[in-house]
């Protein structure tokens, strides 16, 4: 019999090489939640463990590291520790059923507690798949009667920055071979237009340009922006208005030419169903940590495909290789997404938590790692050294700049 023997929760602080800025926040490090789940064969005594990660963002889902850890320890762990798998031959399927039962009982897919559930879910799935000697990517693809692909092609994201830094990044992205580049906008109307114009000028006509306003505008500002950038062929505008302005999103989806993509408005499976029903967008930005893990992310992908909504793979700034591997598994297990974000680990993080370098290669190519579970092996030395207590995690290091403006959660 296979049982969940232990669930351990910790937090790590991952320093950045540079500050990453957009209209909701500026930060130069990320404090992430790490969960380790240990499975035990009660007959042989053999154990296997899996790791999961989440990145709580208060201005996205309302969660903090403290609230996520409290939720895991106070609710989820107590429900799952000691539980046994019904089918020892297919532990990944058993783990999935157990997670879905827990999510249903605690309304995980209807509440904005995605980061709290995500780290635990990934850890349990990782452990179960390692026990089964299969990969999460192949398991997810087979579960949906698909064949997993070997790689995906990521796009680049450009944060706020001075004109010289913007120009340098655009040149680098062109040389690196990105086919899609997303620009952070929303801080200053004239600077936004300059940014789009410069991007089109330096990237050429073959590169897909998208923008992300992170809730910075109202309806009229979005319409005005869409008119002013018409000549630059912007493919999509992501989250132009605050997350709960759904009626405005509906009207914008009808009236502006670039595709409207939702991000902060899409944090639960229920929200995905509601957005699809209202026809409030043309695209979903699906971030695994934000929505509650791989199972929830797959449910949202299925909703999008059913309703003709385009799918975009998003990433939280500061993800380690653990979440990067999870995102790549989702991407490789499904039909092609419109855009894939993330996997810039080496460029952003001073140190990572995985032995594998999950950074994508030239042209944004990210290969699915060969291995069981999520396909990522933890660097125990880095994990131990970067681990922090919550009180320390909240104390901002002298070199760090963290500011959350909160437009994602407040009108």
Long-range contacts (C-beta under 8 A, 24 or more apart in sequence): 1-41, 1-42, 1-43, 1-84, 1-85, 1-88, 2-39, 2-40, 2-41, 2-42, 2-84, 2-85, 2-88, 2-91, 2-94, 2-131, 3-39, 3-40, 3-42, 3-82, 3-83, 3-84, 3-85, 4-37, 4-38, 4-39, 4-80, 4-81, 4-82, 4-83, 4-84, 4-124, 5-38, 5-39, 5-40, 5-47, 5-81, 6-36, 6-37, 6-38, 6-81, 7-35, 7-36, 7-37, 7-38, 7-72, 7-76, 7-77, 7-80, 7-81, 7-120, 7-123, 8-35, 8-36, 8-37, 8-38, 9-33, 9-34, 9-35, 9-69, 9-72, 9-73, 9-77, 9-119, 10-34, 10-35, 10-36, 10-387, 11-65, 11-69, 11-387, 11-388, 11-389, 11-390, 11-393, 12-320, 12-353, 12-383, 12-386, 12-387, 12-388, 13-386, 13-388, 13-392, 13-393, 13-397, 14-318, 14-320, 14-349, 14-350, 14-351, 14-352, 14-353, 14-386, 15-349, 15-350, 15-351, 15-397, 15-399, 15-400, 16-318, 16-348, 16-349, 16-350, 17-347, 17-348, 17-349, 17-350, 18-348, 19-401, 20-159, 20-317, 20-318, 20-348, 21-159, 21-160, 21-161, 21-184, 22-159, 22-160, 22-184, 22-186, 22-212, 22-214, 23-160, 23-184, 23-185, 23-186, 23-187, 23-213, 23-214, 23-215, 23-216, 23-405, 23-407, 24-59, 24-60, 24-214, 24-215, 24-216, 24-404, 24-405, 24-406, 24-407, 24-408, 25-57, 25-59, 25-402, 25-403, 25-404, 25-405, 26-160, 26-401, 26-402, 26-403, 27-317, 27-318, 27-400, 27-401, 27-402, 27-403, 28-399, 28-400, 28-401, 28-402, 29-318, 29-397, 29-400, 29-402, 30-55, 30-316, 30-317, 30-318, 30-319, 31-65, 31-388, 31-393, 31-394, 32-65, 32-318, 32-319, 32-320, 33-65, 33-68, 33-69, 33-72, 33-115, 33-116, 33-119, 34-119, 34-322, 34-353, 34-383, 34-387, 35-72, 35-119, 35-120, 35-122, 35-123, 36-123, 37-120, 37-123, 37-124, 37-126, 37-127, 38-127, 39-91, 39-127, 39-128, 39-131, 42-84, 48-127, 48-130, 48-131, 49-127, 50-122, 50-123, 50-124, 50-125, 50-126, 50-127, 50-128, 50-129, 50-130, 50-373, 50-374, 51-122, 51-123, 51-126, 51-322, 51-374, 51-376, 51-378, 52-118, 52-119, 52-120, 52-121, 52-122, 52-123, 52-124, 52-125, 52-126, 52-293, 52-322, 53-118, 53-119, 53-122, 53-289, 53-319, 53-320, 53-322, 53-323, 53-326, 53-353, 54-114, 54-115, 54-116, 54-118, 54-119, 54-122, 54-289, 54-323, 55-115, 55-289, 55-316, 55-317, 55-318, 55-319, 55-323, 56-115, 56-116, 56-289, 57-115, 57-290, 57-316, 57-404, 58-404, 58-406, 58-409, 59-404, 59-405, 59-406, 59-407, 59-408, 59-409, 60-264, 60-267, 60-290, 60-408, 60-409, 61-112, 61-113, 61-114, 61-115, 61-267, 61-290, 62-112, 62-409, 63-112, 63-113, 63-114, 63-115, 63-116, 65-390, 65-393, 65-394, 66-390, 66-394, 67-116, 68-113, 68-115, 68-116, 68-119, 69-390, 71-113, 71-116, 71-117, 72-116, 72-119, 72-120, 75-106, 76-102, 76-106, 76-116, 76-117, 76-120, 77-120, 79-105, 79-106, 80-120, 80-124, 85-128, 90-132, 91-128, 91-129, 91-131, 91-132, 92-125, 92-128, 92-129, 92-132, 92-134, 92-136, 92-139, 93-143, 94-128, 95-124, 95-125, 95-127, 95-128, 96-125, 96-143, 96-295, 98-124, 99-124, 99-125, 99-293, 99-295, 100-295, 103-292, 103-295, 103-296, 108-292, 108-296, 109-268, 109-269, 109-270, 109-292, 109-296, 109-299, 110-268, 110-269, 110-270, 111-268, 112-267, 112-268, 113-292, 114-267, 114-268, 114-289, 114-290, 114-291, 114-292, 114-293, 114-296, 115-289, 115-290, 117-292, 117-293, 117-296, 118-288, 118-289, 118-291, 118-292, 118-293, 119-289, 120-293, 121-292, 121-293, 121-294, 121-295, 122-288, 122-293, 122-294, 122-322, 122-323, 122-326, 122-374, 125-293, 125-294, 125-295, 125-373, 125-374, 126-373, 126-374, 127-373, 129-372, 129-373, 129-374, 130-372, 130-373, 132-372, 133-372, 134-372, 135-329, 135-368, 135-371, 135-372, 135-373, 135-374, 135-375, 136-294, 136-326, 136-329, 136-373, 136-374, 136-375, 137-328, 137-329, 137-332, 137-333, 137-368, 137-375, 138-333, 140-294, 140-298, 140-329, 140-330, 140-333, 141-332, 141-333, 141-334, 144-298, 144-302, 144-333, 144-334, 146-333, 146-334, 146-335, 148-332, 148-333, 148-368, 149-332, 149-368, 150-332, 150-367, 150-368, 151-332, 151-365, 151-366, 151-367, 151-368, 152-313, 152-328, 152-331, 152-332, 152-336, 152-337, 152-340, 152-365, 152-366, 153-179, 153-340, 153-360, 153-363, 153-364, 153-365, 153-366, 154-178, 154-340, 154-341, 154-342, 154-343, 154-344, 154-360, 154-364, 154-365, 154-366, 155-179, 155-180, 155-181, 155-182, 155-208, 155-210, 155-339, 155-340, 155-341, 155-364, 156-180, 156-181, 156-182, 156-344, 156-364, 157-181, 157-182, 157-184, 157-212, 157-341, 157-344, 158-182, 158-183, 158-184, 158-195, 158-199, 159-184, 160-184, 160-187, 163-194, 163-198, 166-195, 166-198, 167-198, 167-202, 170-198, 170-199, 170-202, 170-203, 171-202, 173-203, 174-202, 174-203, 174-204, 174-207, 176-362, 176-363, 176-364, 177-362, 177-363, 177-364, 178-207, 178-363, 178-364, 179-206, 179-207, 179-208, 179-363, 179-364, 180-207, 180-208, 180-209, 180-210, 180-339, 180-364, 181-207, 181-208, 181-209, 181-210, 182-209, 182-210, 182-211, 182-212, 182-238, 182-339, 182-341, 183-209, 183-210, 183-211, 183-212, 184-211, 184-212, 184-214, 185-211, 185-212, 185-213, 185-216, 185-225, 186-213, 186-214, 186-215, 186-216, 186-217, 187-216, 189-221, 189-224, 189-225, 192-225, 193-225, 193-228, 193-229, 196-229, 196-232, 196-234, 197-232, 199-232, 200-232, 200-233, 205-233, 208-235, 208-339, 209-233, 209-234, 209-235, 210-234, 210-235, 210-236, 210-237, 210-238, 210-261, 210-339, 211-236, 211-237, 211-238, 211-258, 212-237, 212-238, 212-239, 212-263, 213-237, 213-238, 213-239, 213-240, 214-238, 214-239, 214-263, 214-264, 214-407, 214-408, 215-239, 215-240, 215-241, 215-242, 215-243, 215-264, 215-407, 215-408, 216-240, 216-407, 217-241, 218-245, 218-248, 219-245, 219-248, 219-251, 219-252, 222-252, 222-256, 223-252, 223-255, 223-256, 226-256, 226-257, 226-258, 229-258, 230-257, 234-258, 235-259, 236-260, 236-261, 236-282, 236-283, 236-338, 237-261, 238-262, 238-263, 238-283, 238-285, 239-263, 239-264, 239-265, 239-285, 239-408, 242-407, 242-408, 242-410, 242-411, 243-267, 243-408, 243-409, 244-411, 245-411, 246-274, 246-275, 246-278, 246-280, 249-275, 249-278, 249-280, 249-281, 250-278, 250-279, 250-280, 253-279, 253-280, 253-281, 253-282, 259-283, 259-310, 261-285, 261-310, 261-312, 263-287, 263-314, 264-408, 264-409, 266-290, 266-291, 266-300, 267-291, 268-292, 268-296, 269-296, 269-299, 269-300, 269-303, 272-299, 272-300, 272-303, 272-304, 273-303, 275-309, 276-303, 276-304, 276-306, 276-307, 276-309, 281-309, 282-309, 282-310, 283-309, 283-310, 283-311, 283-312, 283-338, 284-309, 284-310, 284-311, 284-312, 285-312, 285-314, 286-311, 286-312, 286-313, 286-314, 286-330, 287-313, 287-314, 287-315, 287-316, 288-323, 288-326, 288-327, 288-330, 289-316, 289-319, 289-323, 290-314, 290-316, 294-326, 294-329, 294-330, 297-330, 298-330, 298-333, 298-334, 301-330, 301-334, 305-335, 310-337, 310-338, 311-337, 311-338, 312-337, 312-338, 312-339, 312-340, 312-341, 313-337, 313-339, 313-340, 313-341, 313-342, 314-341, 314-342, 315-341, 315-342, 315-343, 317-348, 318-348, 318-349, 319-345, 320-345, 320-349, 320-352, 320-353, 320-354, 321-345, 321-352, 321-353, 321-354, 321-356, 321-357, 321-358, 321-376, 322-353, 322-354, 322-374, 322-376, 322-378, 324-354, 324-358, 324-376, 325-354, 325-356, 325-358, 325-369, 325-374, 325-375, 325-376, 326-374, 328-358, 328-366, 328-368, 328-369, 328-375, 329-368, 329-374, 329-375, 332-368, 340-364, 340-366, 351-382, 351-386, 352-379, 352-382, 353-378, 353-379, 353-382, 353-383, 353-386, 354-378, 354-379, 355-379
